[in-house]
Amino acid sequence: MTQSADILIVDDTPDNLRFLSKILTNQGYHVRKALDGEMAITACEHLLPDLILLDIMMPEIDGYTVCQRLKANDKTCKIPVIFLSAINDVVDKVKAFKVGGVDYITKPFHPEEVLIRVKNQLKLRIAETKIINLNQELEARVNARTLELELANQELQKELIERKRLQDKLLHRALHDPLTNLYNRTFLMDKLEEGIKLASENANYQFSVLFLDCDRFKIINDSLGHLVGDELLIAIAKRLQFLMRDIDILARLGGDEFAILLDNVEDINYAQEISEKILQQFSSPFQLSRAEVFINGSIGIVLSNSKYSNPQEILRDADTAMYQAKSLGKSRYCIFNPDMYEQAIKTLQLENDLKRAIDKKEFIVYYQPIVSLSTGKINGFEALVRWEHPTLGMISPMDFIPVAEEIGLISEIDNWVLNIACCQLRKWQEQKIADESIYMSVNLSVRLFSQPNLLEIIDSSWRKNNLNPQNLKLEITESAIMENREVATKILQQLRDSQIQLSIDDFGTGYSSLSYLHKFPVNILKIDKCFIDFLDSSDKDMGLVSTIIQLAHTIKMKAIAEGIETAAQLSKLRNLGCDFGQGYFFSKPLNVKSATDILKSKLQW
């Protein structure tokens, strides 16, 4: 019955008219359209529609005015009006109902919501019509139609029950995450607002907010598929629910982000206790239907105080503390303090400056000598990027490299360094400063290593600079290789086939698995500085360095020690048979002029 109803859609946006018309026509409704308020009023006077879908924001006269004029006319006052708006503000909704609207749909439209709301209003209109007819008949035939009145009331009850059921369903959808069935951001923000108000009225009341982000979720989602990712999010939600009190609110904010409102806490200790329990829960693998998955979490904690005036501020600070936890190594929690916010602002400014730095040629390549420990002569250079900021001066790579990785600029920076380094080595060769034995070592980030056109990028760098590929060495971290061993092996082999040398950087700090090491076609192991630092004082670390060197030689590789700072370290490394070394004992990273001078001097250590 409701499908044959006549519906008038009023919207000054043709795309909206087409979209609503299509979904309603497909359900069998008769649809008329109007582009402005005057057209709508004329259409109603010509033929009364059963329902009007009315946009609020229109030129000349807005939706509120159109509704008021319709309600002021005896002929059109009974037509139900559902308002349409991109604004989801309570004030606008209240105004819509005050001028006579019966419902309110926010943009962008969801077909199911539109159809349910339209169907509900048409059902109500039918029910109202039935009640009016019954009342008219009852006035004349009260006694004879008592039974019919009872049946009509029963039907009305069914309509009202169905309406209540649909309203409850829509309310649940509006306030819950469809995947995990947890509360959503909307519900959380409402509860935070209530908490802020209560805290302002009661000095003894406090609450805390935890912001949880799942570390490495994107890698799991991309590698194992979205179905596994969804199943993992559901499993995470269940584990978190297990830790909650009845008064606490657990919400999924979207993606792999969750928030927890701990209500009525005495101090920060309870939030810390819950955070530790969450991290403990994450230490156990998640047994999914298709895979066993390990995942960690980073948590930011905020305790309420009188300075907070809206929920967005609290969530912002919890998010800031979460990112601080990530920057400290992930799988931990951090409590927000105002310094973090200041640092977040600085980081944001750094991100913006970084995006412009490449175009403005603010990056510089420095070169640190790599020395043959058997001859004491320079055998090569490691190219290291530096950033000369126009106002802040020289910025340490420790400060900007993590930011570049976070915002996805590291590949572009790596590519630029690779080109500059190849070009510089070729210049030294043409100037007869460097002979064919000198090589250039360049770091490849995880992100650049995962680029599908990596081989193209590298091939282009040495070819366009007319550099022998044997003079190029690429340093790759263990984590970059281990993220996808099969693909990594193919790429490494193709690089080796091009005569490019390959080095595993910071060996000993990552996976360091002997089961995979011999399978990868690499030439060199680079021993991390942290082991070299203790050569002066620890026999245990000396034994470990000796083991790494022997391991490299056993599988036909060379060993480079980085971070050599003392003559004693150099002497011990020579006695252990280490092939190459670099560090401040020989030279700090140098600009082009200084690196050229040191090459010309033919220093020998």
C-alpha positions as CSV (number, residue, x, y, z in Angstrom):
1,M,0.0,0.0,0.0
2,T,2.7,2.4,1.0
3,Q,4.7,1.7,-2.2
4,S,2.0,3.4,-4.4
5,A,2.3,6.6,-2.3
6,D,3.0,10.0,-4.0
7,I,6.3,11.5,-2.6
8,L,7.5,15.0,-3.4
9,I,11.3,15.6,-3.1
10,V,12.5,19.2,-2.7
11,D,16.2,19.8,-3.1
12,D,18.2,22.4,-5.1
13,T,20.9,19.8,-5.8
14,P,20.1,17.7,-8.9
15,D,22.4,14.9,-7.8
16,N,20.4,14.5,-4.5
17,L,17.1,14.6,-6.5
18,R,18.3,11.9,-8.8
19,F,19.7,9.7,-5.9
20,L,16.5,9.9,-3.8
21,S,14.2,9.6,-6.8
22,K,16.0,6.4,-7.9
23,I,15.9,4.6,-4.6
24,L,12.2,5.5,-4.0
25,T,11.1,4.7,-7.6
26,N,12.8,1.3,-7.3
27,Q,10.5,0.6,-4.3
28,G,7.4,1.4,-6.3
29,Y,6.7,4.9,-5.0
30,H,5.4,7.6,-7.3
31,V,8.0,10.4,-7.1
32,R,7.7,14.1,-8.0
33,K,10.7,16.6,-7.8
34,A,11.1,20.3,-7.1
35,L,14.3,22.3,-7.3
36,D,13.2,25.1,-4.9
37,G,10.6,26.1,-2.3
38,E,8.2,28.0,-4.6
39,M,8.0,25.0,-7.0
40,A,7.3,22.7,-4.0
41,I,4.4,24.9,-2.7
42,T,2.9,25.1,-6.2
43,A,3.2,21.3,-6.6
44,C,1.4,20.7,-3.3
45,E,-1.5,23.1,-4.2
46,H,-1.9,21.3,-7.5
47,L,-1.9,17.8,-6.1
48,L,-1.3,16.9,-2.4
49,P,1.5,14.5,-2.0
50,D,1.5,11.8,0.7
51,L,4.9,12.8,2.0
52,I,7.5,15.6,1.4
53,L,11.3,15.2,1.6
54,L,12.4,18.8,2.1
55,D,16.0,20.1,2.0
56,I,16.8,22.8,4.6
57,M,19.5,24.8,2.9
58,M,18.0,26.2,-0.4
59,P,18.3,29.6,-2.2
60,E,15.6,32.3,-1.8
61,I,13.4,30.5,0.8
62,D,14.9,27.7,3.0
63,G,13.2,24.5,4.0
64,Y,12.0,25.9,7.4
65,T,10.1,28.7,5.7
66,V,8.6,26.3,3.1
67,C,7.4,24.0,6.0
68,Q,5.9,26.9,7.9
69,R,3.9,28.0,4.8
70,L,2.6,24.5,4.2
71,K,1.6,24.1,7.9
72,A,-0.2,27.5,7.8
73,N,-2.4,26.4,4.8
74,D,-5.4,24.2,5.8
75,K,-5.1,22.3,2.6
76,T,-1.5,21.3,3.0
77,C,-1.0,21.4,6.8
78,K,-1.4,17.6,7.2
79,I,1.3,16.6,4.7
80,P,4.1,15.0,6.7
81,V,7.5,16.7,6.1
82,I,10.9,14.9,6.5
83,F,13.8,17.4,6.6
84,L,17.0,16.7,4.7
85,S,20.3,18.3,5.8
86,A,24.0,17.9,5.8
87,I,24.0,19.5,9.3
88,N,23.8,17.0,12.1
89,D,23.4,19.6,14.9
90,V,20.9,19.3,17.7
91,V,19.8,22.9,17.4
92,D,18.9,22.5,13.7
93,K,17.0,19.3,14.5
94,V,15.0,21.0,17.2
95,K,14.2,23.9,14.9
96,A,13.1,21.4,12.2
97,F,10.6,19.7,14.6
98,K,9.4,23.1,15.9
99,V,8.3,24.3,12.4
100,G,6.4,21.0,11.9
101,G,8.8,18.4,10.6
102,V,8.1,14.8,11.5
103,D,11.6,13.4,10.9
104,Y,15.2,14.4,10.0
105,I,17.6,12.7,7.6
106,T,21.3,13.8,7.5
107,K,23.5,13.8,4.5
108,P,25.2,11.9,3.0
109,F,22.2,9.7,2.5
110,H,22.1,6.0,3.4
111,P,19.5,4.2,1.2
112,E,18.3,1.9,4.0
113,E,17.8,4.7,6.4
114,V,15.9,6.8,3.8
115,L,13.6,3.9,2.9
116,I,12.9,3.0,6.6
117,R,12.1,6.6,7.6
118,V,9.9,7.1,4.5
119,K,8.1,3.8,5.1
120,N,7.6,4.7,8.8
121,Q,6.0,8.1,8.0
122,L,3.8,6.6,5.3
123,K,2.6,3.9,7.7
124,L,1.9,6.6,10.4
125,R,0.0,8.6,7.8
126,I,-2.1,5.6,6.9
127,A,-2.6,4.8,10.6
128,E,-3.7,8.4,11.3
129,T,-6.1,8.3,8.4
130,K,-7.6,5.1,9.7
131,I,-8.0,6.6,13.2
132,I,-9.7,9.7,11.7
133,N,-12.1,7.5,9.7
134,L,-12.8,5.3,12.6
135,N,-13.6,8.3,14.9
136,Q,-16.0,9.7,12.3
137,E,-17.8,6.4,12.1
138,L,-17.8,5.9,15.8
139,E,-19.5,9.3,16.3
140,A,-22.5,8.0,14.4
141,R,-22.4,4.3,15.2
142,V,-20.7,3.9,18.6
143,N,-22.6,0.8,19.8
144,A,-22.6,-1.0,16.4
145,R,-18.9,-0.5,15.7
146,T,-17.4,-1.3,19.1
147,L,-15.8,-4.4,17.8
148,E,-14.4,-2.5,14.8
149,L,-13.0,0.1,17.2
150,E,-11.2,-2.7,19.2
151,L,-9.7,-4.2,16.0
152,A,-8.6,-0.7,14.8
153,N,-6.9,-0.1,18.2
154,Q,-5.2,-3.5,17.9
155,E,-3.9,-2.6,14.5
156,L,-2.8,0.8,15.8
157,Q,-0.9,-0.9,18.6
158,K,0.9,-3.2,16.1
159,E,1.8,-0.1,14.1
160,L,3.2,1.6,17.2
161,I,5.0,-1.4,18.3
162,E,6.6,-1.8,14.9
163,R,7.5,1.8,14.8
164,K,9.1,1.6,18.3
165,R,11.0,-1.5,17.1
166,L,12.3,0.3,14.1
167,Q,13.2,3.3,16.1
168,D,15.2,1.2,18.6
169,K,16.9,-0.5,15.7
170,L,17.9,2.8,14.1
171,L,19.0,4.2,17.4
172,H,21.2,1.2,18.0
173,R,22.7,1.5,14.5
174,A,23.3,5.2,15.1
175,L,25.2,4.6,18.3
176,H,27.0,1.3,17.7
177,D,29.9,0.1,15.5
178,P,28.4,-2.4,12.9
179,L,31.4,-4.7,12.9
180,T,32.2,-5.1,16.6
181,N,28.8,-4.0,18.1
182,L,30.7,-1.7,20.4
183,Y,29.6,1.9,21.0
184,N,30.8,4.3,18.3
185,R,32.4,7.7,18.3
186,T,29.0,9.5,18.5
187,F,28.0,7.7,21.7
188,L,31.4,8.2,23.2
189,M,31.4,11.9,22.5
190,D,28.0,12.3,24.1
191,K,29.2,10.4,27.2
192,L,32.4,12.5,27.4
193,E,30.2,15.7,27.2
194,E,28.2,14.4,30.2
195,G,31.4,13.6,32.0
196,I,32.8,17.1,31.5
197,K,29.5,18.6,32.8
198,L,29.4,16.4,35.8
199,A,33.1,17.1,36.6
200,S,32.4,20.8,36.5
201,E,29.5,20.4,39.0
202,N,31.2,17.9,41.3
203,A,34.8,18.6,42.3
204,N,35.2,15.0,43.6
205,Y,34.2,13.4,40.3
206,Q,36.9,12.3,37.8
207,F,37.1,10.2,34.7
208,S,39.8,8.9,32.5
209,V,40.1,8.2,28.7
210,L,42.3,5.6,27.1
211,F,43.1,5.9,23.4
212,L,44.2,2.5,21.9
213,D,45.8,2.0,18.5
214,C,46.8,-1.4,17.3
215,D,50.4,-1.5,16.1
216,R,51.1,-3.1,12.7
217,F,47.3,-3.7,12.0
218,K,47.6,-2.4,8.5
219,I,50.4,-4.9,7.7
220,I,48.1,-7.8,8.9
221,N,45.1,-6.4,7.1
222,D,47.0,-5.9,3.8
223,S,48.9,-9.2,3.9
224,L,46.2,-11.6,5.3
225,G,43.1,-9.8,3.9
226,H,40.3,-7.7,5.1
227,L,38.2,-10.7,6.4
228,V,41.1,-11.6,8.7
229,G,41.5,-8.0,9.7
230,D,37.8,-7.7,10.6
231,E,37.9,-11.0,12.5
232,L,40.9,-9.7,14.4
233,L,39.1,-6.4,15.3
234,I,36.1,-8.4,16.7
235,A,38.5,-10.6,18.7
236,I,40.3,-7.5,20.1
237,A,36.9,-6.0,21.1
238,K,36.0,-9.1,23.0
239,R,39.2,-9.1,24.9
240,L,38.8,-5.5,25.8
241,Q,35.2,-6.0,26.9
242,F,36.4,-8.6,29.4
243,L,38.4,-5.9,31.3
244,M,35.6,-3.3,31.5
245,R,33.4,-2.5,34.5
246,D,29.7,-2.0,33.9
247,I,30.1,1.7,34.3
248,D,32.9,2.0,31.7
249,I,32.4,2.8,28.0
250,L,34.3,0.9,25.3
251,A,34.0,2.4,21.8
252,R,35.5,1.7,18.4
253,L,36.5,5.0,16.8
254,G,37.2,3.5,13.4
255,G,39.9,1.4,11.7
256,D,42.1,-0.1,14.4
257,E,41.4,2.7,17.0
258,F,39.5,2.1,20.2
259,A,38.7,4.4,23.1
260,I,37.8,3.6,26.7
261,L,36.0,5.9,29.1
262,L,36.8,4.9,32.7
263,D,34.0,6.5,34.7
264,N,34.3,7.8,38.3
265,V,38.0,7.0,39.0
266,E,39.9,8.2,42.0
267,D,43.2,9.0,40.2
268,I,45.4,8.0,37.3
269,N,46.3,4.7,38.9
270,Y,43.3,2.8,37.8
271,A,43.8,3.9,34.1
272,Q,47.4,2.7,34.4
273,E,46.2,-0.6,35.8
274,I,43.7,-1.2,33.0
275,S,46.4,-0.2,30.4
276,E,48.8,-2.8,31.8
277,K,46.0,-5.4,31.6
278,I,45.3,-4.5,28.0
279,L,48.9,-4.8,27.0
280,Q,49.1,-8.1,28.9
281,Q,46.0,-9.3,26.9
282,F,47.7,-8.3,23.7
283,S,50.8,-10.4,24.6
284,S,48.9,-13.6,23.8
285,P,48.2,-14.5,20.1
286,F,44.8,-14.2,18.6
287,Q,43.5,-17.5,17.4
288,L,41.5,-16.6,14.3
289,S,39.7,-19.0,11.9
290,R,42.4,-18.6,9.2
291,A,45.5,-17.7,11.1
292,E,47.2,-17.1,14.4
293,V,48.0,-13.5,14.8
294,F,50.3,-11.5,17.1
295,I,49.6,-7.8,17.5
296,N,50.5,-5.1,20.0
297,G,48.9,-1.9,21.1
298,S,49.9,1.7,22.0
299,I,47.8,3.5,24.6
300,G,47.4,7.2,25.4
301,I,45.9,8.1,28.8
302,V,44.2,11.4,29.8
303,L,42.7,12.2,33.2
304,S,39.9,14.7,33.3
305,N,40.4,18.2,34.7
306,S,38.7,21.5,34.9
307,K,40.5,22.9,31.8
308,Y,38.6,20.6,29.4
309,S,35.5,22.2,27.9
310,N,34.6,19.8,25.1
311,P,35.1,16.1,24.3
312,Q,37.3,16.8,21.2
313,E,40.0,18.3,23.5
314,I,40.1,15.2,25.7
315,L,40.2,12.8,22.7
316,R,42.9,14.9,21.0
317,D,45.2,14.8,24.1
318,A,44.6,11.0,24.5
319,D,45.5,10.6,20.8
320,T,48.7,12.7,21.3
321,A,49.7,10.6,24.3
322,M,49.1,7.4,22.2
323,Y,51.5,8.7,19.5
324,Q,54.0,9.4,22.2
325,A,53.8,5.8,23.2
326,K,54.3,4.7,19.6
327,S,57.3,6.9,19.3
328,L,58.9,5.4,22.4
329,G,58.8,1.9,20.8
330,K,55.1,0.9,20.8
331,S,53.4,-1.8,23.0
332,R,53.3,0.6,25.9
333,Y,51.2,3.4,27.4
334,C,51.9,7.1,28.0
335,I,50.1,9.5,30.2
336,F,49.3,12.9,28.6
337,N,51.1,16.0,29.8
338,P,50.9,19.5,28.2
339,D,54.4,19.2,26.9
340,M,53.2,16.5,24.5
341,Y,50.7,18.8,23.0
342,E,53.4,21.4,22.4
343,Q,55.6,18.7,20.9
344,A,52.7,17.5,18.7
345,I,52.3,21.1,17.3
346,K,56.1,21.2,16.6
347,T,55.9,17.8,14.9
348,L,53.0,19.0,12.8
349,Q,55.0,22.1,11.8
350,L,57.9,19.8,11.0
351,E,55.7,17.6,8.8
352,N,54.6,20.7,6.8
353,D,58.2,21.9,6.5
354,L,59.3,18.4,5.4
355,K,56.8,18.4,2.6
356,R,58.4,21.6,1.2
357,A,62.0,20.7,2.0
358,I,62.7,18.6,-1.1
359,D,61.3,21.2,-3.5
360,K,63.3,23.9,-1.7
361,K,66.5,21.8,-1.9
362,E,67.0,22.0,1.9
363,F,68.4,18.5,2.2
364,I,72.1,17.9,2.1
365,V,74.1,14.6,1.7
366,Y,77.0,14.1,4.1
367,Y,79.5,11.3,3.6
368,Q,81.1,9.2,6.3
369,P,84.3,7.3,5.3
370,I,84.3,3.5,5.5
371,V,87.8,2.2,6.1
372,S,89.4,-1.1,5.3
373,L,90.8,-2.4,8.6
374,S,93.5,-4.4,6.8
375,T,95.0,-1.5,4.9
376,G,93.8,1.5,7.0
377,K,92.7,3.2,3.8
378,I,89.3,4.6,2.8
379,N,87.3,1.9,1.0
380,G,84.0,3.8,0.5
381,F,81.5,6.2,1.9
382,E,78.1,6.0,3.5
383,A,75.7,8.6,2.2
384,L,73.8,10.2,5.1
385,V,71.0,12.8,4.6
386,R,71.0,16.0,6.6
387,W,68.3,18.8,6.7
388,E,69.3,22.4,6.8
389,H,66.1,24.1,7.9
390,P,65.9,27.8,6.8
391,T,65.0,29.0,10.4
392,L,65.8,26.1,12.7
393,G,69.3,25.3,11.2
394,M,70.6,21.8,10.9
395,I,68.0,19.3,12.1
396,S,69.2,15.8,13.3
397,P,68.0,12.8,11.3
398,M,66.8,11.3,14.6
399,D,64.2,14.1,14.6
400,F,63.0,14.2,11.0
401,I,63.5,10.7,9.7
402,P,60.7,9.1,11.9
403,V,58.4,12.0,10.9
404,A,59.3,11.4,7.2
405,E,58.5,7.7,7.6
406,E,55.2,8.5,9.4
407,I,53.9,10.8,6.6
408,G,55.2,8.7,3.7
409,L,58.0,11.0,2.5
410,I,60.9,8.7,3.3
411,S,60.9,7.0,-0.1
412,E,61.2,10.3,-1.9
413,I,64.0,11.3,0.4
414,D,65.8,8.0,-0.1
415,N,65.4,8.2,-3.8
416,W,66.9,11.8,-3.8
417,V,69.9,10.7,-1.6
418,L,70.5,7.7,-3.9
419,N,70.7,10.0,-7.0
420,I,72.9,12.6,-5.3
421,A,75.3,9.9,-3.9
422,C,75.7,8.2,-7.3
423,C,76.3,11.5,-8.9
424,Q,78.9,12.6,-6.3
425,L,80.9,9.3,-6.6
426,R,80.9,9.6,-10.4
427,K,82.3,13.2,-10.0
428,W,85.1,12.0,-7.8
429,Q,85.9,9.3,-10.3
430,E,86.0,11.8,-13.2
431,Q,88.2,14.1,-11.2
432,K,90.5,11.2,-10.5
433,I,90.1,11.6,-6.8
434,A,88.4,8.2,-6.3
435,D,89.5,5.1,-8.1
436,E,87.3,2.2,-9.1
437,S,87.7,0.5,-5.7
438,I,85.8,3.2,-3.8
439,Y,82.1,2.5,-3.4
440,M,79.1,4.5,-2.2
441,S,76.8,3.0,0.4
442,V,73.2,4.2,0.5
443,N,70.4,3.2,3.0
444,L,67.1,1.9,1.8
445,S,64.1,2.5,4.1
446,V,61.5,-0.2,4.6
447,R,59.0,1.9,2.6
448,L,61.3,2.3,-0.4
449,F,62.3,-1.3,-0.3
450,S,58.6,-2.2,-0.6
451,Q,58.0,0.0,-3.6
452,P,56.9,-2.0,-6.7
453,N,59.3,0.0,-8.9
454,L,62.3,-0.3,-6.6
455,L,64.5,-2.0,-9.2
456,E,63.6,0.7,-11.8
457,I,64.5,3.5,-9.3
458,I,67.9,2.0,-8.4
459,D,68.7,1.0,-12.0
460,S,67.9,4.6,-13.1
461,S,70.2,6.1,-10.4
462,W,73.4,4.5,-11.4
463,R,72.7,4.4,-15.2
464,K,71.9,8.1,-15.6
465,N,75.1,9.0,-13.6
466,N,77.2,6.6,-15.7
467,L,78.3,4.8,-12.6
468,N,79.5,1.2,-12.5
469,P,76.9,-0.7,-10.4
470,Q,79.7,-2.5,-8.6
471,N,80.5,0.8,-6.9
472,L,77.1,1.0,-5.4
473,K,76.2,-0.7,-2.1
474,L,72.7,-0.7,-0.6
475,E,72.1,-1.0,3.1
476,I,68.8,-2.8,4.1
477,T,67.5,-3.4,7.6
478,E,66.6,-6.9,8.8
479,S,63.0,-5.8,9.3
480,A,62.6,-4.7,5.7
481,I,63.7,-8.1,4.5
482,M,61.7,-10.1,7.0
483,E,58.3,-8.4,6.3
484,N,58.1,-10.4,3.1
485,R,60.9,-12.8,2.8
486,E,60.0,-14.4,-0.6
487,V,59.6,-11.0,-2.3
488,A,62.7,-9.7,-0.6
489,T,64.8,-12.7,-1.8
490,K,63.8,-12.1,-5.4
491,I,64.6,-8.4,-5.2
492,L,67.9,-8.9,-3.5
493,Q,68.9,-11.5,-6.1
494,Q,68.0,-9.1,-9.0
495,L,70.1,-6.5,-7.4
496,R,73.0,-8.9,-7.0
497,D,72.6,-9.9,-10.6
498,S,73.2,-6.2,-11.4
499,Q,76.5,-6.4,-9.6
500,I,75.2,-4.1,-6.8
501,Q,76.6,-4.9,-3.3
502,L,74.1,-5.6,-0.5
503,S,74.5,-5.1,3.2
504,I,72.3,-6.0,6.1
505,D,72.3,-2.9,8.3
506,D,72.3,-2.9,12.2
507,F,72.8,-6.7,12.3
508,G,72.1,-8.1,15.7
509,T,69.3,-5.7,16.7
510,G,66.4,-7.3,14.7
511,Y,65.5,-10.8,13.8
512,S,69.1,-12.1,13.4
513,S,68.0,-15.5,12.4
514,L,70.6,-17.9,11.1
515,S,67.9,-19.9,9.5
516,Y,67.3,-17.2,6.9
517,L,70.6,-15.3,6.8
518,H,72.4,-17.7,4.5
519,K,69.4,-17.8,2.1
520,F,69.6,-14.1,1.2
521,P,72.1,-13.0,-1.5
522,V,73.9,-10.3,0.6
523,N,77.6,-9.4,0.7
524,I,78.0,-7.7,4.0
525,L,76.9,-7.7,7.6
526,K,77.0,-4.4,9.4
527,I,77.5,-4.8,13.1
528,D,75.4,-2.3,15.1
529,K,77.2,0.4,17.1
530,C,75.6,-0.8,20.4
531,F,77.9,-3.9,20.3
532,I,81.0,-1.9,19.4
533,D,80.4,0.6,22.3
534,F,81.0,-2.2,24.9
535,L,84.1,-3.7,23.4
536,D,86.2,-1.7,25.9
537,S,84.5,-3.2,28.9
538,S,82.6,-6.4,28.2
539,D,84.1,-9.7,27.2
540,K,80.6,-11.0,26.6
541,D,80.0,-8.3,23.9
542,M,83.4,-8.9,22.5
543,G,82.5,-12.6,22.1
544,L,79.3,-11.7,20.4
545,V,81.1,-9.4,17.9
546,S,83.6,-12.1,17.3
547,T,80.7,-14.6,16.6
548,I,79.1,-12.2,14.1
549,I,82.4,-11.7,12.3
550,Q,83.0,-15.4,12.1
551,L,79.4,-16.0,11.0
552,A,79.9,-13.5,8.1
553,H,83.1,-15.1,7.0
554,T,81.6,-18.6,7.2
555,I,78.9,-17.7,4.8
556,K,81.3,-15.8,2.5
557,M,80.3,-12.3,3.6
558,K,82.3,-9.3,4.8
559,A,81.8,-7.6,8.2
560,I,81.6,-3.9,8.8
561,A,81.7,-2.4,12.4
562,E,79.9,0.9,12.7
563,G,80.4,3.4,15.5
564,I,84.2,2.9,16.1
565,E,85.2,5.7,18.5
566,T,88.5,4.6,20.1
567,A,91.8,3.2,19.2
568,A,91.2,0.3,21.5
569,Q,88.0,-0.6,19.7
570,L,89.8,-0.5,16.4
571,S,92.6,-2.7,17.7
572,K,90.3,-5.3,19.0
573,L,88.2,-5.3,15.8
574,R,91.4,-5.8,13.7
575,N,92.4,-8.7,16.0
576,L,89.0,-10.3,15.5
577,G,89.4,-10.1,11.7
578,C,86.7,-7.5,11.0
579,D,87.0,-6.4,7.4
580,F,85.8,-2.7,7.5
581,G,84.9,0.0,10.0
582,Q,83.4,3.4,10.2
583,G,82.9,5.9,13.1
584,Y,84.1,9.1,14.6
585,F,87.5,7.6,15.3
586,F,88.1,7.9,11.6
587,S,85.8,10.8,10.7
588,K,82.4,12.2,11.4
589,P,80.0,12.5,8.4
590,L,81.4,15.2,6.1
591,N,80.0,17.7,3.6
592,V,81.1,17.3,0.0
593,K,84.1,19.7,0.3
594,S,85.5,17.9,3.5
595,A,84.9,14.5,2.0
596,T,86.7,15.5,-1.1
597,D,89.6,16.8,1.0
598,I,89.9,13.6,3.0
599,L,89.9,11.6,-0.2
600,K,92.7,13.7,-1.7
601,S,94.8,13.5,1.5
602,K,94.9,9.7,1.2
603,L,94.8,9.3,5.0
604,Q,95.7,5.9,6.4
605,W,94.8,4.8,9.9
